[in-house]
Amino acid sequence: MPARFDLIVFDWDGTLMDSAACIAGSLQAACGDLGYPVPTDRDARYVIGLGLHDAMAHVLPGVAPAQYEPVVERYRHHFLARDGGTTLFAGVAELVRDLHERGHLLAVATGKTRRGLDRALEACGLAHYFDATRCADEGQSKPHPGMLQWLIAELKVEPGRTLMIGDTTHDMGMARAAGVPRLAIAHGAHEACDLAEYEPLACVADCRELGYWLARNA
């Protein structure tokens, strides 16, 4: 069967990398260090995938943006201390390699900074499989469609021939705003019931189920 999608775009944290707990815990620790109210697990996980400024605005609504930087620095401190223990979800490396070998263009659209994504790609050895990547510090944060629109233009594909795969409502909202079909995966930051509100093509449980779905439908 001919491919349905020319371009497959992945979110990173919570979709390919099992890092949601690390991110949420680091954010909670940063707020605690500076005496701010510590966000609940749900609130800390909600902001995964957003750029840091938007994440701070959500978890610290009473704090002026000028005061975000110390929290960001403490977050980075805790994240770097924990990040070495994060790994790709089981089956991710094989899935990415197989999609590449089948001829799909592959990309990443992430709330990470460019420095953070480059470090993660180098550590996991997947960088050479991705044709383009876009980060939150290079444009507007999810759910704005800008990251997806940039990737689509850069790789010269049609929105309808692009598939966005992510674990958060921010990923689903970005894809919907860009007119891009979307697929949710429920092993990351947001609950399946919340993801379903954005009418994804499917909501799969994990990367094994994701691989089966893509083999049949992508």
Residue pairs with C-beta under 8 A, 6 or more apart in sequence:
3 102
3 103
3 104
3 218
4 161
4 163
4 217
4 218
5 104
5 161
5 162
5 163
5 181
5 218
6 104
6 105
6 157
6 158
6 161
6 162
7 104
7 105
7 106
7 107
7 151
7 152
7 155
7 157
7 161
7 162
7 163
8 99
8 104
8 105
8 106
8 107
8 162
8 163
8 165
8 214
8 218
9 106
9 107
9 108
9 109
9 148
9 151
9 162
9 163
9 164
9 165
9 180
10 16
10 106
10 107
10 108
10 109
10 165
10 166
11 49
11 108
11 109
11 110
11 164
11 165
11 166
11 167
11 168
11 171
12 108
12 110
12 111
12 112
12 117
12 120
13 19
13 20
13 23
13 48
13 49
13 110
13 111
13 112
13 188
13 189
14 20
14 48
14 49
14 166
14 167
14 168
14 187
14 188
14 189
14 190
15 165
15 166
15 167
15 171
15 185
15 188
16 88
16 89
16 92
16 96
16 108
17 86
17 87
17 88
17 89
17 92
17 120
17 124
18 86
18 87
18 88
18 89
18 187
19 83
19 86
20 45
20 48
20 167
20 188
20 189
22 79
22 82
22 83
22 85
22 86
23 44
23 45
23 48
23 79
23 189
24 41
24 44
24 45
24 48
24 189
25 44
25 78
25 82
26 75
26 78
26 79
26 82
27 39
27 44
27 47
27 55
27 59
27 75
28 38
28 39
28 41
28 44
29 74
29 75
29 78
30 71
30 72
30 74
30 75
30 77
30 78
31 37
31 38
31 39
31 59
31 60
31 71
32 38
33 74
34 70
34 71
34 74
36 60
36 63
36 71
37 60
39 59
43 58
43 59
44 59
45 189
45 190
46 58
46 189
46 190
47 54
47 55
47 58
47 59
48 111
48 168
48 188
48 189
49 110
49 111
49 142
49 166
49 167
49 168
49 170
49 171
49 189
50 58
50 111
50 136
50 141
50 142
50 170
51 111
51 136
51 137
51 141
51 142
52 68
52 72
52 75
52 113
52 136
53 65
53 68
53 141
54 141
55 111
56 63
56 65
56 68
56 71
56 72
57 65
60 68
60 71
63 71
88 124
88 126
89 187
89 206
89 207
90 206
90 207
90 208
91 206
91 207
91 208
91 211
92 126
92 207
93 124
93 125
93 126
94 211
95 207
95 210
95 211
95 214
96 106
96 126
96 129
97 129
98 211
99 106
99 214
99 218
100 106
100 129
104 218
105 131
105 132
105 155
105 157
106 129
106 130
106 131
107 130
107 131
107 132
107 133
107 134
107 151
107 155
108 117
108 130
108 132
108 133
108 134
109 133
109 134
109 142
109 147
109 148
109 151
109 164
109 171
109 174
110 117
110 133
110 134
110 135
110 136
111 135
111 136
111 141
111 142
111 170
112 120
112 135
112 136
113 135
113 136
113 137
114 135
114 137
114 138
116 135
117 133
117 135
118 127
121 127
121 130
121 133
131 155
132 151
132 154
132 155
134 147
134 150
134 151
135 147
136 142
136 147
138 147
138 150
139 146
139 147
139 150
140 146
140 147
142 168
142 170
142 171
142 173
142 174
143 169
143 170
143 171
143 172
143 173
143 174
143 177
144 174
144 177
145 174
145 175
145 177
145 178
147 174
148 159
148 162
148 164
148 174
148 175
148 178
148 180
149 178
151 162
152 158
152 159
152 162
152 178
152 180
159 178
159 179
159 180
160 179
160 180
160 181
162 180
162 181
163 180
163 181
163 182
163 183
163 201
163 218
164 171
164 172
164 174
164 175
164 178
164 180
164 181
164 182
164 183
165 171
165 182
165 183
165 184
165 185
165 210
166 172
166 174
166 175
166 182
166 184
166 185
166 188
167 184
167 185
167 186
167 187
167 188
167 189
167 190
167 195
168 188
168 189
168 190
168 195
169 190
169 194
169 195
169 197
169 198
171 182
171 184
172 182
172 184
172 195
172 198
172 200
173 198
175 181
175 182
175 198
176 182
176 198
176 199
181 201
182 198
182 200
182 201
183 200
183 201
183 202
183 203
183 204
183 210
183 213
184 192
184 195
184 196
184 198
184 200
184 202
184 203
184 204
185 203
185 204
185 205
185 206
185 207
185 210
186 192
186 195
186 203
186 204
186 205
186 206
187 205
187 206
187 207
192 203
195 203
196 203
201 217
202 213
202 217
204 210
204 213
